[in-house]
Every structure is written in C-alpha cells, then in structure tokens.
Amino acid sequence: MTGNAAASAGILPAAPPQTILMIDDDPAMRTILGFSITALGYVVLAAGDGEAALQIARDHPEIRLIMLDVVMSGLSGRELADQLKIQLPESAVLFCSGHPASMMSHYNIDLQLEHFLQKPCRPLDIRQKIEELLATATR
C-alpha cells in the first residue's frame, strides 16, 4: 500500500521515537536508566560527563528531553543543564539524584521550578515523568 493509499485508509505511519539525552557519571546508573528508557521505546543517547553531553547535543538537535544527574564530577547538573538549554532550548530538563530532595537547593535546584526524579527510581516513575515532560515540551 502506498503512503497516499495508507493515509486514505486512515492508517498513519508510526511517529519516530523521541530522543532523550541521559547524563550520569556512574556507568552502572547509565546502563540501568538507559535500558529502562530504551525499553519504553525511546532513543537514548548517554553521556558520562558534561563534555560528552555537550558534543552529543551539538550532533543531535532532535533531543527532546535532557535527563541528568544533579551531582557529577566536573560540571554540576545545574551548570550542564544551563549550557545544554542554550543548544537545545525547546528540550525539557529532568534532574535526577540519589541525594535527598531536601538537599537540592544546595545544588541550585529549585524543586518548585524544576522537574526532579529521586534515584533509585521505579520504571513506572521514569515512564510517568518522561511522558509528562515530553507532553509539555514545546517542539
């Protein structure tokens, strides 16, 4: 069936999977989160530090969500998110941390204004937060 015939029959092509940039300096956490997010049908681009994340962002303007650890070596999650938002202004940002939410203000994360996910996170929590943020992303 051609594209026009499929559209006439009410069959629409599947939307391409959305792309998520996931940054965490812990290789085990990158693996676990990457697997969980990929299993949900998203494309995951993973970085272990700010420099790699900035390069990935330059090469992949299709990124819709930036998911990053708050506490990392090198650039902090806040600093990196600010730089990435310059390159990807329409992408949503999701901060993640194993540190208690009560400590986030120490890392310049305002939980009244920012999206946050406490680690370890259940796959259901990951899915709900990603869907919520992608639904509100402006792209």
C-alpha positions as CSV (number, residue, x, y, z in Angstrom):
1,M,0.0,0.0,0.0
2,T,1.5,3.4,-0.9
3,G,1.7,6.3,1.5
4,N,-1.2,8.1,0.0
5,A,-3.4,4.9,-0.1
6,A,-2.4,4.2,3.6
7,A,-3.4,7.7,4.6
8,S,-6.7,7.5,2.7
9,A,-7.5,4.3,4.5
10,G,-6.9,6.0,7.9
11,I,-3.6,4.3,8.5
12,L,-1.0,6.7,9.7
13,P,2.7,5.9,10.0
14,A,4.1,5.4,13.4
15,A,5.7,8.5,14.9
16,P,9.5,8.2,15.1
17,P,10.7,7.5,18.6
18,Q,11.6,10.6,20.7
19,T,15.2,11.1,21.7
20,I,16.5,11.5,25.3
21,L,19.9,12.7,26.3
22,M,20.8,10.9,29.6
23,I,23.8,12.1,31.5
24,D,25.2,10.3,34.6
25,D,28.8,9.9,35.7
26,D,28.0,6.5,37.2
27,P,28.4,3.8,34.4
28,A,26.1,1.4,36.3
29,M,23.3,4.0,36.6
30,R,23.7,4.9,32.9
31,T,23.3,1.3,32.0
32,I,20.2,0.8,34.2
33,L,18.5,4.0,33.3
34,G,19.4,3.6,29.6
35,F,18.0,0.1,29.5
36,S,14.8,1.2,31.3
37,I,14.2,4.2,29.0
38,T,15.0,2.2,25.8
39,A,12.6,-0.5,26.9
40,L,9.9,2.3,26.9
41,G,10.5,2.9,23.2
42,Y,12.7,6.0,23.3
43,V,16.1,6.6,21.7
44,V,18.7,7.1,24.5
45,L,21.9,8.9,23.9
46,A,24.1,8.5,27.0
47,A,27.0,10.6,28.3
48,G,29.2,10.2,31.3
49,D,30.2,13.8,31.6
50,G,29.4,17.3,30.6
51,E,31.9,17.5,27.7
52,A,30.4,14.4,26.1
53,A,26.9,15.6,26.7
54,L,27.6,19.0,25.0
55,Q,29.0,17.2,22.0
56,I,26.1,14.9,21.7
57,A,23.7,17.9,21.9
58,R,25.6,19.6,19.1
59,D,25.3,16.5,16.9
60,H,21.6,15.7,17.8
61,P,19.2,18.6,17.6
62,E,16.3,16.2,17.8
63,I,16.8,15.6,21.5
64,R,13.5,16.3,23.3
65,L,14.5,15.6,26.9
66,I,17.7,16.1,28.9
67,M,17.8,13.8,31.9
68,L,20.8,14.4,34.1
69,D,22.3,13.7,37.5
70,V,22.5,16.6,39.8
71,V,25.8,15.7,41.4
72,M,28.6,14.8,38.9
73,S,32.3,15.4,38.7
74,G,33.2,18.3,36.5
75,L,30.2,20.4,35.7
76,S,27.3,20.2,38.1
77,G,24.0,19.1,36.9
78,R,22.7,22.7,37.1
79,E,25.7,24.1,35.2
80,L,25.4,21.5,32.5
81,A,21.6,21.9,32.2
82,D,22.1,25.6,31.7
83,Q,24.6,25.1,28.9
84,L,22.5,22.4,27.2
85,K,19.4,24.6,27.2
86,I,21.4,27.1,25.1
87,Q,21.9,24.4,22.5
88,L,18.5,22.7,22.9
89,P,16.2,25.5,24.1
90,E,13.0,23.5,23.4
91,S,14.0,20.4,25.3
92,A,12.6,19.6,28.7
93,V,15.0,19.0,31.6
94,L,14.7,16.3,34.2
95,F,17.1,16.3,37.2
96,C,17.8,13.0,39.0
97,S,19.6,12.4,42.2
98,G,20.3,9.8,44.8
99,H,20.7,12.6,47.3
100,P,17.5,13.6,49.3
101,A,15.2,16.1,47.7
102,S,15.7,18.3,50.7
103,M,19.4,18.9,49.6
104,M,18.6,20.0,46.1
105,S,18.6,23.7,46.9
106,H,22.3,23.2,48.0
107,Y,22.9,22.2,44.3
108,N,20.9,25.2,42.9
109,I,17.9,23.1,42.0
110,D,14.6,24.7,42.9
111,L,12.1,21.9,43.2
112,Q,9.3,24.5,42.9
113,L,10.5,25.3,39.3
114,E,12.4,22.2,38.2
115,H,11.4,18.6,37.4
116,F,13.0,16.1,39.7
117,L,13.2,12.3,40.0
118,Q,14.6,10.6,43.1
119,K,17.0,7.7,42.5
120,P,16.7,4.9,42.7
121,C,13.6,5.2,40.6
122,R,11.0,2.6,39.6
123,P,10.4,2.1,35.9
124,L,6.8,3.3,36.4
125,D,8.1,6.6,37.9
126,I,10.5,7.0,35.0
127,R,7.8,6.4,32.4
128,Q,5.3,8.8,34.0
129,K,7.8,11.6,34.4
130,I,9.2,11.2,30.8
131,E,5.7,11.1,29.4
132,E,4.7,14.2,31.4
133,L,7.7,16.2,30.3
134,L,7.5,15.2,26.6
135,A,3.8,16.1,26.5
136,T,4.7,19.6,27.6
137,A,7.9,20.1,25.6
138,T,7.4,22.8,23.0
139,R,8.7,21.1,20.0
